Amino acid sequence: MPFSRLNYRHLYYFWMVAKEGHLTRVAEQLHVSQSALSSQIRQLEAQMNHALFLRQGRSLQLTEVGRVVLGYADGIFALGTELVAAVAAGGGQKLQRLKVGGVANVSRNFQENFLRPVMGMEDVQLVLESGSLDELLPRLAVHKLDLVLSNRPVSADDEQPWQCRRIARQPVCLVGKPRPASRPFRFPEDLAEVKLLLPGHSSDIRTEFDMLCEQLQIKIQVFAEVDDMAMLRLLARDSGGVALLPAVVVQDELHSGVLQQYCVVPKVYENFYAISVERQFQSVVLKKLLSSTAD
């Protein structure tokens, strides 16, 4: 059945249920009855002449058309959020909020260095969140974040045209407690003799390092595997092991002499990416931040 006017309340109810996957919880959140909520969604389905959900027990699964509608709804309600923020900023609100999500295993030092150009600006309020990439990207998609910092890239697709740019590529090194000048670390000869602190197997650094060790035919001693760079930094400082990480992670310890860089590991790098989405009103602060970075 053709239609000329979309009922945005019906679309909003559908959007909420599609995100939650459960009628009862959404009805409680919206303070409406479950029957009223179901009725609104049925009216939207009737207007579109397509089922949007498949009922499977107590849960709801999106149909193919439902997934298409959800993609449009994400954009519509994200644009509404952006509109409110843009009008507020243009209506005399001098304070600009920059909302940045950092993937949990990205070095805090790197994030701080990246954000330094806007830190301390009187008209900028930084809002920083941490989480997994899977947790942060949905928030970016609906403009609850302006930017996500990650050490893994994402690819754009028809449903979500991510804008992903590499903002840094840093060598990876081995660091540990200072060694006597008479006993410098020899790479790769000494590699098999030390207790290694390594990123977990999900890390690109670990993958490249394992491949290098295989090429060198070196059997290593793994003392600990740590996904979180902040914890890897602490273990490098306190455990007596030798850590594999970008120097930026332990920049303060290297500067103070608590730790020593033994060597730069050949052919192993960590890449850092800034992920954003296209917006009608691009943040001036975000433009400045991205323009100050160079790959």
C-alpha atoms as an extended CHARMM CRD file, in Angstrom:
* protein
*
       295  EXT
         1         1  MET       CA              0.0000000000        0.0000000000        0.0000000000  PROA      1               0.0000000000
         2         2  PRO       CA              1.5960000000        3.3130000000       -1.0330000000  PROA      2               0.0000000000
         3         3  PHE       CA              1.9450000000        5.9830000000        1.6050000000  PROA      3               0.0000000000
         4         4  SER       CA              3.0990000000        9.5730000000        1.6460000000  PROA      4               0.0000000000
         5         5  ARG       CA              3.6000000000       10.2840000000        5.3380000000  PROA      5               0.0000000000
         6         6  LEU       CA              5.6030000000        8.1940000000        7.7740000000  PROA      6               0.0000000000
         7         7  ASN       CA              4.4560000000        8.0050000000       11.3740000000  PROA      7               0.0000000000
         8         8  TYR       CA              7.6830000000        8.6160000000       13.2560000000  PROA      8               0.0000000000
         9         9  ARG       CA              6.2310000000        7.4440000000       16.5670000000  PROA      9               0.0000000000
        10        10  HSD       CA              5.5570000000        4.0350000000       14.9970000000  PROA      10              0.0000000000
        11        11  LEU       CA              9.0480000000        4.0420000000       13.5190000000  PROA      11              0.0000000000
        12        12  TYR       CA             10.5720000000        4.9650000000       16.8960000000  PROA      12              0.0000000000
        13        13  TYR       CA              8.7480000000        2.1480000000       18.6530000000  PROA      13              0.0000000000
        14        14  PHE       CA              9.9260000000       -0.2730000000       15.9760000000  PROA      14              0.0000000000
        15        15  TRP       CA             13.4960000000        1.0390000000       16.3350000000  PROA      15              0.0000000000
        16        16  MET       CA             13.4890000000        0.5650000000       20.0980000000  PROA      16              0.0000000000
        17        17  VAL       CA             12.1210000000       -2.9840000000       19.8630000000  PROA      17              0.0000000000
        18        18  ALA       CA             14.5840000000       -3.8720000000       17.0800000000  PROA      18              0.0000000000
        19        19  LYS       CA             17.4580000000       -2.7180000000       19.2840000000  PROA      19              0.0000000000
        20        20  GLU       CA             16.1930000000       -4.5130000000       22.3900000000  PROA      20              0.0000000000
        21        21  GLY       CA             14.6950000000       -7.5990000000       20.7420000000  PROA      21              0.0000000000
        22        22  HSD       CA             11.9680000000       -7.8190000000       23.3860000000  PROA      22              0.0000000000
        23        23  LEU       CA              8.5540000000       -6.1670000000       23.5680000000  PROA      23              0.0000000000
        24        24  THR       CA              8.0650000000       -6.2950000000       27.3200000000  PROA      24              0.0000000000
        25        25  ARG       CA             11.3400000000       -4.5390000000       28.2190000000  PROA      25              0.0000000000
        26        26  VAL       CA             10.7260000000       -1.7790000000       25.6710000000  PROA      26              0.0000000000
        27        27  ALA       CA              7.1570000000       -1.2930000000       26.8710000000  PROA      27              0.0000000000
        28        28  GLU       CA              8.4940000000       -0.8170000000       30.3980000000  PROA      28              0.0000000000
        29        29  GLN       CA             11.1230000000        1.6770000000       29.2070000000  PROA      29              0.0000000000
        30        30  LEU       CA              8.5540000000        3.7030000000       27.2490000000  PROA      30              0.0000000000
        31        31  HSD       CA              5.8600000000        3.4300000000       29.9270000000  PROA      31              0.0000000000
        32        32  VAL       CA              3.2730000000        2.0160000000       27.5230000000  PROA      32              0.0000000000
        33        33  SER       CA              1.4110000000       -1.2750000000       27.5710000000  PROA      33              0.0000000000
        34        34  GLN       CA              2.7680000000       -4.1900000000       25.6000000000  PROA      34              0.0000000000
        35        35  SER       CA             -0.4560000000       -4.4180000000       23.6200000000  PROA      35              0.0000000000
        36        36  ALA       CA             -0.2360000000       -0.7290000000       22.6490000000  PROA      36              0.0000000000
        37        37  LEU       CA              3.3660000000       -1.1760000000       21.5640000000  PROA      37              0.0000000000
        38        38  SER       CA              2.4810000000       -4.2300000000       19.4630000000  PROA      38              0.0000000000
        39        39  SER       CA             -0.3930000000       -2.3360000000       17.8890000000  PROA      39              0.0000000000
        40        40  GLN       CA              1.8560000000        0.5590000000       16.8630000000  PROA      40              0.0000000000
        41        41  ILE       CA              4.3340000000       -1.8070000000       15.2180000000  PROA      41              0.0000000000
        42        42  ARG       CA              1.5470000000       -3.7030000000       13.4270000000  PROA      42              0.0000000000
        43        43  GLN       CA              0.3110000000       -0.3790000000       12.0270000000  PROA      43              0.0000000000
        44        44  LEU       CA              3.8200000000        0.3460000000       10.7030000000  PROA      44              0.0000000000
        45        45  GLU       CA              3.9630000000       -3.1380000000        9.1370000000  PROA      45              0.0000000000
        46        46  ALA       CA              0.5250000000       -2.6050000000        7.5720000000  PROA      46              0.0000000000
        47        47  GLN       CA              1.6000000000        0.7720000000        6.2030000000  PROA      47              0.0000000000
        48        48  MET       CA              4.6820000000       -0.7970000000        4.6310000000  PROA      48              0.0000000000
        49        49  ASN       CA              2.8500000000       -3.9510000000        3.5810000000  PROA      49              0.0000000000
        50        50  HSD       CA              5.6810000000       -6.0860000000        4.9670000000  PROA      50              0.0000000000
        51        51  ALA       CA              6.3380000000       -7.9690000000        8.1740000000  PROA      51              0.0000000000
        52        52  LEU       CA              9.2530000000       -6.4340000000       10.0670000000  PROA      52              0.0000000000
        53        53  PHE       CA              9.6500000000       -9.0950000000       12.7700000000  PROA      53              0.0000000000
        54        54  LEU       CA              9.5090000000      -12.8500000000       13.0130000000  PROA      54              0.0000000000
        55        55  ARG       CA              8.1300000000      -13.9980000000       16.3670000000  PROA      55              0.0000000000
        56        56  GLN       CA             10.2680000000      -16.8010000000       17.7920000000  PROA      56              0.0000000000
        57        57  GLY       CA              8.9810000000      -17.6970000000       21.2410000000  PROA      57              0.0000000000
        58        58  ARG       CA              9.4240000000      -14.6540000000       23.4500000000  PROA      58              0.0000000000
        59        59  SER       CA             12.0620000000      -13.0600000000       21.2440000000  PROA      59              0.0000000000
        60        60  LEU       CA             11.7340000000      -11.1300000000       18.0070000000  PROA      60              0.0000000000
        61        61  GLN       CA             13.9660000000      -11.4980000000       14.9580000000  PROA      61              0.0000000000
        62        62  LEU       CA             14.1310000000       -8.9360000000       12.1690000000  PROA      62              0.0000000000
        63        63  THR       CA             12.9730000000       -9.9510000000        8.7170000000  PROA      63              0.0000000000
        64        64  GLU       CA             15.0150000000       -8.9220000000        5.6790000000  PROA      64              0.0000000000
        65        65  VAL       CA             12.7670000000       -5.8670000000        5.2270000000  PROA      65              0.0000000000
        66        66  GLY       CA             13.0390000000       -5.1970000000        8.9620000000  PROA      66              0.0000000000
        67        67  ARG       CA             16.8260000000       -4.9950000000        8.6840000000  PROA      67              0.0000000000
        68        68  VAL       CA             16.4970000000       -2.4890000000        5.8500000000  PROA      68              0.0000000000
        69        69  VAL       CA             14.0550000000       -0.3780000000        7.8650000000  PROA      69              0.0000000000
        70        70  LEU       CA             16.3520000000       -0.5460000000       10.8920000000  PROA      70              0.0000000000
        71        71  GLY       CA             19.2310000000        0.8380000000        8.8440000000  PROA      71              0.0000000000
        72        72  TYR       CA             17.1380000000        3.8240000000        7.7950000000  PROA      72              0.0000000000
        73        73  ALA       CA             15.8190000000        4.2910000000       11.3400000000  PROA      73              0.0000000000
        74        74  ASP       CA             19.3700000000        4.3660000000       12.7040000000  PROA      74              0.0000000000
        75        75  GLY       CA             20.2050000000        7.1730000000       10.3060000000  PROA      75              0.0000000000
        76        76  ILE       CA             16.9890000000        9.1030000000       10.9360000000  PROA      76              0.0000000000
        77        77  PHE       CA             17.2910000000        9.1300000000       14.7220000000  PROA      77              0.0000000000
        78        78  ALA       CA             21.0460000000        9.7300000000       14.6360000000  PROA      78              0.0000000000
        79        79  LEU       CA             20.4440000000       12.7530000000       12.4160000000  PROA      79              0.0000000000
        80        80  GLY       CA             17.8300000000       13.9920000000       14.8700000000  PROA      80              0.0000000000
        81        81  THR       CA             20.3530000000       13.7750000000       17.7040000000  PROA      81              0.0000000000
        82        82  GLU       CA             22.9050000000       15.6010000000       15.5750000000  PROA      82              0.0000000000
        83        83  LEU       CA             20.3670000000       18.2850000000       14.6770000000  PROA      83              0.0000000000
        84        84  VAL       CA             19.5650000000       19.0420000000       18.3110000000  PROA      84              0.0000000000
        85        85  ALA       CA             23.2710000000       19.2750000000       19.1550000000  PROA      85              0.0000000000
        86        86  ALA       CA             24.0290000000       21.4690000000       16.1480000000  PROA      86              0.0000000000
        87        87  VAL       CA             21.1850000000       23.8990000000       16.8720000000  PROA      87              0.0000000000
        88        88  ALA       CA             22.1920000000       24.0790000000       20.5330000000  PROA      88              0.0000000000
        89        89  ALA       CA             25.7800000000       24.8590000000       19.5520000000  PROA      89              0.0000000000
        90        90  GLY       CA             24.6120000000       27.5420000000       17.1430000000  PROA      90              0.0000000000
        91        91  GLY       CA             22.2860000000       29.0830000000       19.6680000000  PROA      91              0.0000000000
        92        92  GLY       CA             24.9330000000       30.5770000000       21.8720000000  PROA      92              0.0000000000
        93        93  GLN       CA             26.2570000000       27.4100000000       23.4850000000  PROA      93              0.0000000000
        94        94  LYS       CA             29.9990000000       28.0210000000       23.4720000000  PROA      94              0.0000000000
        95        95  LEU       CA             31.0830000000       24.7370000000       25.0180000000  PROA      95              0.0000000000
        96        96  GLN       CA             31.7160000000       22.0320000000       22.4260000000  PROA      96              0.0000000000
        97        97  ARG       CA             31.6230000000       18.3840000000       23.4800000000  PROA      97              0.0000000000
        98        98  LEU       CA             33.9600000000       15.9330000000       21.8180000000  PROA      98              0.0000000000
        99        99  LYS       CA             32.9210000000       12.3460000000       22.5400000000  PROA      99              0.0000000000
       100       100  VAL       CA             35.7040000000        9.8540000000       21.9030000000  PROA      100             0.0000000000
       101       101  GLY       CA             35.6200000000        6.1020000000       22.3890000000  PROA      101             0.0000000000
       102       102  GLY       CA             38.8700000000        4.2390000000       22.9050000000  PROA      102             0.0000000000
       103       103  VAL       CA             39.1560000000        0.4920000000       22.3450000000  PROA      103             0.0000000000
       104       104  ALA       CA             40.2500000000       -0.9390000000       25.6870000000  PROA      104             0.0000000000
       105       105  ASN       CA             43.5140000000       -2.4440000000       24.4520000000  PROA      105             0.0000000000
       106       106  VAL       CA             44.7300000000        0.7740000000       22.8110000000  PROA      106             0.0000000000
       107       107  SER       CA             47.4840000000        2.4520000000       24.8440000000  PROA      107             0.0000000000
       108       108  ARG       CA             46.1810000000        5.1630000000       27.1710000000  PROA      108             0.0000000000
       109       109  ASN       CA             49.3840000000        7.1040000000       26.4810000000  PROA      109             0.0000000000
       110       110  PHE       CA             48.6790000000        7.0190000000       22.7540000000  PROA      110             0.0000000000
       111       111  GLN       CA             45.1200000000        8.2160000000       23.3090000000  PROA      111             0.0000000000
       112       112  GLU       CA             46.3340000000       11.0680000000       25.5020000000  PROA      112             0.0000000000
       113       113  ASN       CA             48.9830000000       12.0770000000       22.9700000000  PROA      113             0.0000000000
       114       114  PHE       CA             46.4190000000       12.0140000000       20.1820000000  PROA      114             0.0000000000
       115       115  LEU       CA             43.9730000000       14.1850000000       22.1390000000  PROA      115             0.0000000000
       116       116  ARG       CA             46.6280000000       16.6150000000       23.3680000000  PROA      116             0.0000000000
       117       117  PRO       CA             45.8960000000       19.3080000000       20.6940000000  PROA      117             0.0000000000
       118       118  VAL       CA             42.4230000000       19.8600000000       22.1660000000  PROA      118             0.0000000000
       119       119  MET       CA             43.1180000000       19.0980000000       25.8160000000  PROA      119             0.0000000000
       120       120  GLY       CA             42.8610000000       22.1680000000       27.9920000000  PROA      120             0.0000000000
       121       121  MET       CA             40.8910000000       24.1830000000       25.4260000000  PROA      121             0.0000000000
       122       122  GLU       CA             38.4060000000       26.2620000000       27.4240000000  PROA      122             0.0000000000
       123       123  ASP       CA             35.5780000000       25.8110000000       24.9240000000  PROA      123             0.0000000000
       124       124  VAL       CA             35.9740000000       22.0240000000       24.5690000000  PROA      124             0.0000000000
       125       125  GLN       CA             34.6710000000       19.3610000000       26.9220000000  PROA      125             0.0000000000
       126       126  LEU       CA             36.1610000000       15.9160000000       26.3460000000  PROA      126             0.0000000000
       127       127  VAL       CA             33.9700000000       12.8860000000       27.0050000000  PROA      127             0.0000000000
       128       128  LEU       CA             36.0180000000        9.6750000000       26.9380000000  PROA      128             0.0000000000
       129       129  GLU       CA             34.6100000000        6.1400000000       26.8790000000  PROA      129             0.0000000000
       130       130  SER       CA             36.3330000000        2.7760000000       26.8260000000  PROA      130             0.0000000000
       131       131  GLY       CA             35.0950000000       -0.5640000000       25.5470000000  PROA      131             0.0000000000
       132       132  SER       CA             35.4580000000       -3.1930000000       22.8750000000  PROA      132             0.0000000000
       133       133  LEU       CA             35.2010000000       -2.2530000000       19.2110000000  PROA      133             0.0000000000
       134       134  ASP       CA             31.8820000000       -4.1250000000       19.0200000000  PROA      134             0.0000000000
       135       135  GLU       CA             30.5520000000       -2.0280000000       21.8980000000  PROA      135             0.0000000000
       136       136  LEU       CA             31.7780000000        1.3410000000       20.6040000000  PROA      136             0.0000000000
       137       137  LEU       CA             30.8300000000        1.1390000000       16.9170000000  PROA      137             0.0000000000
       138       138  PRO       CA             27.0310000000        1.0170000000       17.5030000000  PROA      138             0.0000000000
       139       139  ARG       CA             27.3500000000        4.1640000000       19.6370000000  PROA      139             0.0000000000
       140       140  LEU       CA             29.3240000000        5.8320000000       16.8550000000  PROA      140             0.0000000000
       141       141  ALA       CA             26.6860000000        4.8190000000       14.3020000000  PROA      141             0.0000000000
       142       142  VAL       CA             23.9550000000        6.7220000000       16.1720000000  PROA      142             0.0000000000
       143       143  HSD       CA             26.2330000000        9.7040000000       16.9160000000  PROA      143             0.0000000000
       144       144  LYS       CA             26.5730000000        9.0480000000       20.6230000000  PROA      144             0.0000000000
       145       145  LEU       CA             30.3090000000        9.1440000000       19.8880000000  PROA      145             0.0000000000
       146       146  ASP       CA             32.1380000000       11.4300000000       17.4870000000  PROA      146             0.0000000000
       147       147  LEU       CA             35.1830000000        9.2200000000       17.0230000000  PROA      147             0.0000000000
       148       148  VAL       CA             36.5260000000        5.7870000000       17.9150000000  PROA      148             0.0000000000
       149       149  LEU       CA             40.2490000000        5.1150000000       18.3680000000  PROA      149             0.0000000000
       150       150  SER       CA             41.2200000000        1.5560000000       17.5150000000  PROA      150             0.0000000000
       151       151  ASN       CA             44.2520000000       -0.5540000000       16.7110000000  PROA      151             0.0000000000
       152       152  ARG       CA             42.2120000000       -2.5150000000       14.1790000000  PROA      152             0.0000000000
       153       153  PRO       CA             40.5990000000       -1.1290000000       11.0140000000  PROA      153             0.0000000000
       154       154  VAL       CA             36.9830000000       -1.5240000000        9.9760000000  PROA      154             0.0000000000
       155       155  SER       CA             35.6110000000       -1.7840000000        6.4590000000  PROA      155             0.0000000000
       156       156  ALA       CA             32.6950000000        0.2320000000        5.1550000000  PROA      156             0.0000000000
       157       157  ASP       CA             29.6630000000       -1.6170000000        3.8090000000  PROA      157             0.0000000000
       158       158  ASP       CA             26.1950000000       -0.8210000000        2.5080000000  PROA      158             0.0000000000
       159       159  GLU       CA             24.7090000000       -0.7780000000        6.0070000000  PROA      159             0.0000000000
       160       160  GLN       CA             27.3970000000        1.3830000000        7.6290000000  PROA      160             0.0000000000
       161       161  PRO       CA             29.8160000000        3.5190000000        5.5780000000  PROA      161             0.0000000000
       162       162  TRP       CA             32.5310000000        3.8290000000        8.2270000000  PROA      162             0.0000000000
       163       163  GLN       CA             35.2500000000        6.3910000000        7.5990000000  PROA      163             0.0000000000
       164       164  CYS       CA             38.4470000000        4.7390000000        8.7990000000  PROA      164             0.0000000000
       165       165  ARG       CA             41.8720000000        6.3300000000        8.5000000000  PROA      165             0.0000000000
       166       166  ARG       CA             45.2120000000        5.2300000000        9.8420000000  PROA      166             0.0000000000
       167       167  ILE       CA             46.5860000000        7.9840000000       12.0590000000  PROA      167             0.0000000000
       168       168  ALA       CA             49.8260000000        6.3690000000       13.2270000000  PROA      168             0.0000000000
       169       169  ARG       CA             52.0850000000        3.3950000000       12.6350000000  PROA      169             0.0000000000
       170       170  GLN       CA             54.5390000000        2.6930000000       15.4130000000  PROA      170             0.0000000000
       171       171  PRO       CA             57.3420000000        0.1440000000       15.7240000000  PROA      171             0.0000000000
       172       172  VAL       CA             57.1340000000       -2.4350000000       18.4850000000  PROA      172             0.0000000000
       173       173  CYS       CA             59.9850000000       -3.0000000000       20.9140000000  PROA      173             0.0000000000
       174       174  LEU       CA             61.1050000000       -5.2720000000       23.7320000000  PROA      174             0.0000000000
       175       175  VAL       CA             61.4110000000       -3.5490000000       27.1100000000  PROA      175             0.0000000000
       176       176  GLY       CA             62.4150000000       -4.6890000000       30.5620000000  PROA      176             0.0000000000
       177       177  LYS       CA             64.4080000000       -3.7940000000       33.6410000000  PROA      177             0.0000000000
       178       178  PRO       CA             67.6620000000       -1.9250000000       32.8820000000  PROA      178             0.0000000000
       179       179  ARG       CA             70.5410000000       -4.2560000000       32.0140000000  PROA      179             0.0000000000
       180       180  PRO       CA             74.2300000000       -3.7050000000       32.7840000000  PROA      180             0.0000000000
       181       181  ALA       CA             76.1310000000       -1.9470000000       30.0140000000  PROA      181             0.0000000000
       182       182  SER       CA             78.3610000000       -5.0120000000       29.8290000000  PROA      182             0.0000000000
       183       183  ARG       CA             75.3750000000       -7.2490000000       29.0270000000  PROA      183             0.0000000000
       184       184  PRO       CA             73.2980000000       -5.5510000000       26.3350000000  PROA      184             0.0000000000
       185       185  PHE       CA             70.3270000000       -7.4600000000       24.9970000000  PROA      185             0.0000000000
       186       186  ARG       CA             71.1330000000       -9.2700000000       21.7590000000  PROA      186             0.0000000000
       187       187  PHE       CA             68.3050000000       -9.8110000000       19.2940000000  PROA      187             0.0000000000
       188       188  PRO       CA             67.4410000000      -12.4740000000       18.3640000000  PROA      188             0.0000000000
       189       189  GLU       CA             70.0740000000      -14.4960000000       20.2580000000  PROA      189             0.0000000000
       190       190  ASP       CA             68.7340000000      -13.6810000000       23.7490000000  PROA      190             0.0000000000
       191       191  LEU       CA             65.0640000000      -13.9660000000       22.8370000000  PROA      191             0.0000000000
       192       192  ALA       CA             64.7100000000      -17.5960000000       23.9070000000  PROA      192             0.0000000000
       193       193  GLU       CA             66.3150000000      -16.9110000000       27.3020000000  PROA      193             0.0000000000
       194       194  VAL       CA             63.8810000000      -14.3060000000       28.6920000000  PROA      194             0.0000000000
       195       195  LYS       CA             60.3780000000      -14.5660000000       30.1550000000  PROA      195             0.0000000000
       196       196  LEU       CA             58.1560000000      -12.7650000000       27.6760000000  PROA      196             0.0000000000
       197       197  LEU       CA             55.0870000000      -10.6750000000       28.4030000000  PROA      197             0.0000000000
       198       198  LEU       CA             53.0260000000      -10.7350000000       25.2170000000  PROA      198             0.0000000000
       199       199  PRO       CA             49.7230000000       -9.3370000000       23.9400000000  PROA      199             0.0000000000
       200       200  GLY       CA             46.9940000000      -11.9430000000       23.5010000000  PROA      200             0.0000000000
       201       201  HSD       CA             46.4730000000      -13.9190000000       20.3150000000  PROA      201             0.0000000000
       202       202  SER       CA             43.7520000000      -11.5310000000       19.1040000000  PROA      202             0.0000000000
       203       203  SER       CA             46.3800000000       -8.8040000000       18.7290000000  PROA      203             0.0000000000
       204       204  ASP       CA             47.9620000000       -8.0800000000       15.3400000000  PROA      204             0.0000000000
       205       205  ILE       CA             51.2330000000       -7.4610000000       17.2080000000  PROA      205             0.0000000000
       206       206  ARG       CA             51.1720000000      -10.9840000000       18.5800000000  PROA      206             0.0000000000
       207       207  THR       CA             50.3980000000      -12.4730000000       15.1790000000  PROA      207             0.0000000000
       208       208  GLU       CA             53.3300000000      -10.6690000000       13.5430000000  PROA      208             0.0000000000
       209       209  PHE       CA             55.6770000000      -11.5520000000       16.4140000000  PROA      209             0.0000000000
       210       210  ASP       CA             54.7470000000      -15.2440000000       16.3210000000  PROA      210             0.0000000000
       211       211  MET       CA             55.3650000000      -15.2910000000       12.5700000000  PROA      211             0.0000000000
       212       212  LEU       CA             58.7650000000      -13.6670000000       13.1000000000  PROA      212             0.0000000000
       213       213  CYS       CA             59.7340000000      -16.2230000000       15.7650000000  PROA      213             0.0000000000
       214       214  GLU       CA             58.6760000000      -19.0210000000       13.4290000000  PROA      214             0.0000000000
       215       215  GLN       CA             60.8280000000      -17.5880000000       10.6500000000  PROA      215             0.0000000000
       216       216  LEU       CA             63.7780000000      -17.2940000000       13.0540000000  PROA      216             0.0000000000
       217       217  GLN       CA             63.0790000000      -20.8130000000       14.3850000000  PROA      217             0.0000000000
       218       218  ILE       CA             63.1470000000      -19.5590000000       17.9840000000  PROA      218             0.0000000000
       219       219  LYS       CA             61.1710000000      -21.2540000000       20.7520000000  PROA      219             0.0000000000
       220       220  ILE       CA             60.1030000000      -18.5600000000       23.2020000000  PROA      220             0.0000000000
       221       221  GLN       CA             59.1080000000      -18.6660000000       26.8850000000  PROA      221             0.0000000000
       222       222  VAL       CA             55.7400000000      -16.9730000000       27.3980000000  PROA      222             0.0000000000
       223       223  PHE       CA             55.4900000000      -15.6830000000       30.9680000000  PROA      223             0.0000000000
       224       224  ALA       CA             52.1110000000      -13.9560000000       30.5170000000  PROA      224             0.0000000000
       225       225  GLU       CA             49.5950000000      -13.0830000000       27.8070000000  PROA      225             0.0000000000
       226       226  VAL       CA             47.7510000000       -9.8090000000       28.3740000000  PROA      226             0.0000000000
       227       227  ASP       CA             45.1510000000       -8.1500000000       26.1350000000  PROA      227             0.0000000000
       228       228  ASP       CA             45.0270000000       -4.8780000000       28.0890000000  PROA      228             0.0000000000
       229       229  MET       CA             47.9740000000       -2.5610000000       27.4060000000  PROA      229             0.0000000000
       230       230  ALA       CA             47.6500000000       -0.8720000000       30.7960000000  PROA      230             0.0000000000
       231       231  MET       CA             48.1250000000       -4.2250000000       32.5310000000  PROA      231             0.0000000000
       232       232  LEU       CA             50.9840000000       -5.1280000000       30.1910000000  PROA      232             0.0000000000
       233       233  ARG       CA             52.6460000000       -1.8730000000       31.2050000000  PROA      233             0.0000000000
       234       234  LEU       CA             52.3160000000       -2.7340000000       34.9060000000  PROA      234             0.0000000000
       235       235  LEU       CA             53.7170000000       -6.2220000000       34.4090000000  PROA      235             0.0000000000
       236       236  ALA       CA             56.6400000000       -4.8450000000       32.4120000000  PROA      236             0.0000000000
       237       237  ARG       CA             57.4000000000       -2.5230000000       35.3160000000  PROA      237             0.0000000000
       238       238  ASP       CA             56.8700000000       -4.9250000000       38.2170000000  PROA      238             0.0000000000
       239       239  SER       CA             57.2870000000       -8.5650000000       37.1310000000  PROA      239             0.0000000000
       240       240  GLY       CA             60.8320000000       -8.6590000000       35.8250000000  PROA      240             0.0000000000
       241       241  GLY       CA             59.6440000000      -10.0440000000       32.4790000000  PROA      241             0.0000000000
       242       242  VAL       CA             60.3800000000       -8.6300000000       29.0410000000  PROA      242             0.0000000000
       243       243  ALA       CA             57.3770000000       -7.0200000000       27.3560000000  PROA      243             0.0000000000
       244       244  LEU       CA             56.5160000000       -6.7400000000       23.6660000000  PROA      244             0.0000000000
       245       245  LEU       CA             54.7620000000       -3.4270000000       23.0510000000  PROA      245             0.0000000000
       246       246  PRO       CA             54.9960000000       -0.0390000000       21.3250000000  PROA      246             0.0000000000
       247       247  ALA       CA             57.3180000000        2.3150000000       23.2150000000  PROA      247             0.0000000000
       248       248  VAL       CA             54.4670000000        4.8240000000       23.6780000000  PROA      248             0.0000000000
       249       249  VAL       CA             52.8210000000        2.4370000000       26.1570000000  PROA      249             0.0000000000
       250       250  VAL       CA             55.7430000000        2.7950000000       28.6000000000  PROA      250             0.0000000000
       251       251  GLN       CA             56.9990000000        6.2340000000       27.5830000000  PROA      251             0.0000000000
       252       252  ASP       CA             57.0640000000        7.5280000000       31.1710000000  PROA      252             0.0000000000
       253       253  GLU       CA             58.9450000000        4.4810000000       32.5010000000  PROA      253             0.0000000000
       254       254  LEU       CA             61.4980000000        4.7090000000       29.6820000000  PROA      254             0.0000000000
       255       255  HSD       CA             62.0110000000        8.4180000000       30.3360000000  PROA      255             0.0000000000
       256       256  SER       CA             62.5080000000        7.8730000000       34.0910000000  PROA      256             0.0000000000
       257       257  GLY       CA             64.8020000000        4.8830000000       33.6170000000  PROA      257             0.0000000000
       258       258  VAL       CA             62.5180000000        2.4080000000       35.3780000000  PROA      258             0.0000000000
       259       259  LEU       CA             62.4420000000        0.4250000000       32.1370000000  PROA      259             0.0000000000
       260       260  GLN       CA             64.8770000000        0.1190000000       29.2780000000  PROA      260             0.0000000000
       261       261  GLN       CA             64.2080000000       -0.4130000000       25.5890000000  PROA      261             0.0000000000
       262       262  TYR       CA             66.2180000000       -3.4850000000       24.6090000000  PROA      262             0.0000000000
       263       263  CYS       CA             65.5890000000       -3.3540000000       20.8770000000  PROA      263             0.0000000000
       264       264  VAL       CA             63.1010000000       -2.4990000000       18.1430000000  PROA      264             0.0000000000
       265       265  VAL       CA             61.5900000000       -5.7080000000       16.8020000000  PROA      265             0.0000000000
       266       266  PRO       CA             61.9040000000       -5.8570000000       13.0060000000  PROA      266             0.0000000000
       267       267  LYS       CA             58.7960000000       -6.2540000000       10.8620000000  PROA      267             0.0000000000
       268       268  VAL       CA             56.3870000000       -5.8200000000       13.7870000000  PROA      268             0.0000000000
       269       269  TYR       CA             54.2300000000       -2.6910000000       14.0160000000  PROA      269             0.0000000000
       270       270  GLU       CA             51.0930000000       -1.4480000000       15.7050000000  PROA      270             0.0000000000
       271       271  ASN       CA             48.6980000000        0.6070000000       13.6270000000  PROA      271             0.0000000000
       272       272  PHE       CA             46.2710000000        3.1100000000       15.1230000000  PROA      272             0.0000000000
       273       273  TYR       CA             43.0360000000        4.1120000000       13.4100000000  PROA      273             0.0000000000
       274       274  ALA       CA             40.4800000000        6.8800000000       13.8040000000  PROA      274             0.0000000000
       275       275  ILE       CA             36.9770000000        5.7070000000       12.8970000000  PROA      275             0.0000000000
       276       276  SER       CA             34.1370000000        8.1450000000       12.2610000000  PROA      276             0.0000000000
       277       277  VAL       CA             30.9170000000        8.4270000000       10.2830000000  PROA      277             0.0000000000
       278       278  GLU       CA             29.7830000000       11.0260000000        7.7910000000  PROA      278             0.0000000000
       279       279  ARG       CA             27.8130000000       13.8250000000        9.3950000000  PROA      279             0.0000000000
       280       280  GLN       CA             25.8550000000       16.7550000000        8.0480000000  PROA      280             0.0000000000
       281       281  PHE       CA             27.4390000000       19.0170000000       10.6700000000  PROA      281             0.0000000000
       282       282  GLN       CA             31.0570000000       18.0330000000       11.2000000000  PROA      282             0.0000000000
       283       283  SER       CA             32.5580000000       19.0820000000       14.5170000000  PROA      283             0.0000000000
       284       284  VAL       CA             35.1220000000       21.8700000000       14.1130000000  PROA      284             0.0000000000
       285       285  VAL       CA             37.1160000000       20.3880000000       16.9980000000  PROA      285             0.0000000000
       286       286  LEU       CA             37.1210000000       16.9590000000       15.3820000000  PROA      286             0.0000000000
       287       287  LYS       CA             38.2870000000       18.4190000000       12.0700000000  PROA      287             0.0000000000
       288       288  LYS       CA             41.1240000000       20.1760000000       13.8700000000  PROA      288             0.0000000000
       289       289  LEU       CA             42.1020000000       17.0160000000       15.7100000000  PROA      289             0.0000000000
       290       290  LEU       CA             42.1810000000       14.8470000000       12.5870000000  PROA      290             0.0000000000
       291       291  SER       CA             44.0090000000       17.4630000000       10.5360000000  PROA      291             0.0000000000
       292       292  SER       CA             46.7750000000       17.5680000000       13.1570000000  PROA      292             0.0000000000
       293       293  THR       CA             47.5580000000       13.8680000000       12.6990000000  PROA      293             0.0000000000
       294       294  ALA       CA             49.6940000000       12.3960000000        9.9910000000  PROA      294             0.0000000000
       295       295  ASP       CA             50.1460000000        8.7520000000        9.0910000000  PROA      295             0.0000000000
